[in-house]
């Protein structure tokens, strides 16, 4: 239903705001702009492996927040 979709969207936005800035940027670039880890690494001046770690950490934090909600 539209109400459920709105609630899910707000929950996701809240979970995103709880991340630190670098994690937010990784999530945005990967899922919204569909950049590869290699492309994100070049933008943020990090290794591909570090981008992968940040993505995994951010998703874990978001999952924990959403489960608590």
Secondary structure, 3 states (H helix, E strand, C coil): CHHHHHHHHHHHHHHHHCCCHHHHHHHHHHHHCCCCHHHHHHHHCCCHHHHHHHHHHHHHHHHHHHHHC
